[in-house]
């Protein structure tokens, strides 16, 4: 465990790892494929793709980043993109804050750039909505993980990807405008974090 991670965020990681019984067995095969990719690479790079790069792909990017830090694998890099660019949806950012991330706007416009921090002494990452082949994303030797069905269908091929994994999550957008909105985003954030942390534990805490 990386003791430089914010205490609340570290506690969230530990709680999610303890809740691994909530992971559906049908999803573990693809999660193990992700674990195998992580074990096989010295500097793994993960690109999470969803249609608008506004909710699930950003949540996955953030949780994969902190999962690498939690297991002392700072060499793991995580990215996100979409088949089109929109903006990070504010409630997704609130769900990350609820888990203990620090998220601030570093450049305000129709598609804001956010600074995401996981610890005071840990270099932050920048997050904004972008297409999957944006210049900021890797171009070769990476794993692409599609986190929604639309992205899986709309991206039949992502150039340069060494591994392709389909790991769909239900869209919390379905709860926008309802009383369950905030809870739904937190639940989806927890699910994404739980599954990615489980894959990282399989990669780095079990014998090869």
C-alpha positions as CSV (number, residue, x, y, z in Angstrom):
1,X,0.0,0.0,0.0
2,X,1.3,3.4,-0.9
3,X,1.2,5.6,2.2
4,X,1.4,8.8,0.1
5,X,-2.2,8.4,-1.1
6,X,-4.7,10.6,0.7
7,X,-6.0,8.7,3.8
8,X,-9.6,8.8,2.7
9,X,-8.8,7.6,-0.8
10,X,-6.6,4.8,0.6
11,X,-9.4,3.8,2.9
12,X,-11.8,3.7,-0.1
13,X,-9.4,1.4,-2.0
14,X,-9.2,-1.0,1.0
15,X,-13.0,-1.0,1.4
16,X,-13.5,-1.8,-2.3
17,X,-11.0,-4.6,-2.2
18,X,-12.8,-6.1,0.8
19,X,-16.1,-6.0,-1.2
20,X,-14.7,-8.2,-4.0
21,X,-17.6,-10.7,-3.4
22,X,-19.8,-8.1,-5.2
23,X,-18.0,-8.7,-8.5
24,X,-20.0,-10.9,-10.8
25,X,-18.2,-14.1,-11.7
26,X,-19.1,-13.5,-15.4
27,X,-16.8,-10.4,-15.4
28,X,-13.7,-11.9,-13.9
29,X,-12.5,-13.5,-17.2
30,X,-12.0,-10.1,-18.8
31,X,-10.6,-8.7,-15.6
32,X,-8.0,-11.5,-15.5
33,X,-7.1,-10.7,-19.1
34,X,-6.4,-7.2,-17.9
35,X,-4.4,-8.6,-15.0
36,X,-2.3,-10.7,-17.4
37,X,-1.6,-7.6,-19.5
38,X,-0.5,-5.7,-16.4
39,X,1.9,-8.5,-15.4
40,X,3.4,-8.8,-18.9
41,X,4.4,-5.2,-19.3
42,X,7.1,-3.2,-17.6
43,X,5.2,0.1,-18.2
44,X,1.6,-0.8,-18.8
45,X,-0.6,1.7,-20.6
46,X,-4.4,1.5,-20.3
47,X,-6.7,3.5,-22.6
48,X,-10.4,3.5,-21.4
49,X,-12.8,4.2,-24.2
50,X,-16.5,5.2,-24.0
51,X,-18.7,7.1,-26.5
52,X,-18.5,10.6,-25.1
53,X,-15.6,10.4,-22.7
54,X,-17.7,12.1,-20.0
55,X,-18.5,9.5,-17.3
56,X,-17.4,5.9,-17.2
57,X,-14.2,6.3,-19.1
58,X,-13.0,9.1,-16.8
59,X,-14.0,7.1,-13.7
60,X,-12.0,4.2,-15.0
61,X,-9.0,6.3,-15.8
62,X,-8.9,7.7,-12.3
63,X,-9.4,4.4,-10.6
64,X,-6.8,2.6,-12.7
65,X,-4.3,5.4,-11.9
66,X,-4.9,5.1,-8.2
67,X,-4.9,1.3,-8.3
68,X,-1.4,1.4,-9.8
69,X,-0.3,3.8,-7.0
70,X,-2.0,1.7,-4.3
71,X,0.0,-1.4,-5.4
72,X,3.2,0.7,-5.7
73,X,3.2,0.4,-9.5
74,X,3.6,4.0,-10.5
75,X,4.8,2.9,-13.9
76,X,1.2,2.1,-14.9
77,X,-0.3,4.9,-17.0
78,X,-4.0,5.4,-17.6
79,X,-5.8,7.4,-20.3
80,X,-9.3,7.9,-21.5
81,X,-11.0,8.9,-24.7
82,X,-14.3,8.6,-26.7
83,X,-15.6,8.2,-30.1
84,X,-16.4,12.0,-29.7
85,X,-15.4,14.6,-27.2
86,X,-17.9,16.4,-24.9
87,X,-16.9,17.3,-21.3
88,X,-16.4,15.5,-18.0
89,X,-19.9,15.4,-16.5
90,X,-19.8,17.2,-13.1
91,X,-21.5,14.4,-11.1
92,X,-18.8,12.0,-12.2
93,X,-16.3,14.4,-10.7
94,X,-18.3,14.6,-7.5
95,X,-18.2,10.8,-7.3
96,X,-14.4,10.9,-7.5
97,X,-14.3,13.5,-4.7
98,X,-16.6,11.4,-2.6
99,X,-14.0,8.6,-2.8
100,X,-11.2,10.9,-1.6
101,X,-9.7,12.2,-4.9
102,X,-9.0,15.9,-5.1
103,X,-10.4,17.3,-8.4
104,X,-10.0,21.0,-9.4
105,X,-10.6,22.9,-12.6
106,X,-7.4,24.1,-14.1
107,X,-8.8,25.5,-17.3
108,X,-12.4,26.5,-17.7
109,X,-14.3,26.4,-21.0
110,X,-17.0,24.3,-22.6
111,X,-14.7,21.3,-22.2
112,X,-12.8,22.0,-18.9
113,X,-9.4,20.6,-18.0
114,X,-9.3,19.2,-14.5
115,X,-6.3,18.4,-12.2
116,X,-6.8,15.1,-10.4
117,X,-4.7,14.5,-7.3
118,X,-4.4,11.3,-5.2
119,X,-1.9,12.5,-2.7
120,X,0.0,15.7,-1.7
121,X,3.4,14.3,-2.8
122,X,2.1,12.4,-5.8
123,X,2.3,14.1,-9.2
124,X,-1.3,14.8,-10.4
125,X,-2.8,13.9,-13.8
126,X,-4.9,16.1,-16.1
127,X,-8.3,15.0,-17.2
128,X,-10.5,16.4,-20.0
129,X,-12.8,14.9,-22.6
130,X,-11.1,13.9,-25.8
131,X,-11.3,11.4,-28.7
132,X,-9.6,8.1,-28.3
133,X,-6.9,9.0,-30.8
134,X,-6.1,12.4,-29.3
135,X,-2.4,13.4,-29.3
136,X,-2.4,13.0,-25.5
137,X,-3.2,9.3,-25.7
138,X,-0.8,6.4,-26.5
139,X,-0.4,5.4,-30.2
140,X,1.2,2.0,-29.8
141,X,1.7,-0.9,-27.3
142,X,-1.2,-0.3,-25.0
143,X,-4.4,-2.0,-23.9
144,X,-7.7,-0.6,-24.9
145,X,-10.6,-1.2,-22.5
146,X,-14.1,-0.4,-23.8
147,X,-16.4,0.5,-20.9
148,X,-19.7,0.9,-22.8
149,X,-21.4,-1.2,-25.5
150,X,-21.6,1.8,-27.9
151,X,-17.9,2.2,-27.8
152,X,-17.3,-1.5,-28.5
153,X,-19.6,-1.2,-31.6
154,X,-18.3,2.2,-32.8
155,X,-14.6,1.3,-32.4
156,X,-14.1,-2.0,-34.3
157,X,-10.4,-1.2,-34.3
158,X,-8.2,1.1,-32.2
159,X,-4.9,1.4,-34.0
160,X,-1.8,0.5,-32.0
161,X,-3.6,-1.4,-29.3
162,X,-1.8,-4.6,-28.3
163,X,-4.8,-5.9,-26.2
164,X,-8.5,-5.2,-26.5
165,X,-10.7,-5.9,-23.5
166,X,-14.5,-5.3,-23.3
167,X,-15.6,-4.3,-19.7
168,X,-19.0,-2.6,-20.0
169,X,-20.6,-0.7,-17.1
170,X,-24.1,0.5,-17.0
171,X,-24.4,4.3,-17.7
172,X,-25.2,6.3,-14.6
173,X,-26.6,8.9,-17.0
174,X,-29.9,6.9,-16.8
175,X,-30.4,8.5,-13.3
176,X,-29.8,12.1,-14.3
177,X,-32.8,14.2,-13.3
178,X,-33.8,11.7,-10.6
179,X,-33.5,11.6,-6.8
180,X,-31.0,8.7,-7.1
181,X,-28.6,10.7,-9.3
182,X,-25.8,11.3,-6.8
183,X,-26.1,7.8,-5.3
184,X,-26.1,6.2,-8.8
185,X,-22.8,7.9,-9.8
186,X,-21.2,6.9,-6.5
187,X,-22.3,3.3,-7.0
188,X,-20.9,3.2,-10.5
189,X,-17.7,4.8,-9.4
190,X,-17.4,2.1,-6.6
191,X,-18.1,-0.7,-9.1
192,X,-15.4,0.5,-11.5
193,X,-12.9,1.0,-8.7
194,X,-13.7,-2.4,-7.1
195,X,-13.2,-4.3,-10.4
196,X,-10.0,-2.5,-11.4
197,X,-8.5,-2.8,-8.0
198,X,-9.3,-6.5,-8.1
199,X,-7.6,-6.9,-11.4
200,X,-4.5,-5.0,-10.1
201,X,-4.4,-7.2,-7.0
202,X,-4.5,-10.3,-9.3
203,X,-1.7,-8.9,-11.3
204,X,0.6,-7.8,-8.5
205,X,-0.3,-9.7,-5.4
206,X,-0.3,-13.3,-6.7
207,X,2.5,-15.5,-8.0
208,X,3.1,-15.4,-11.8
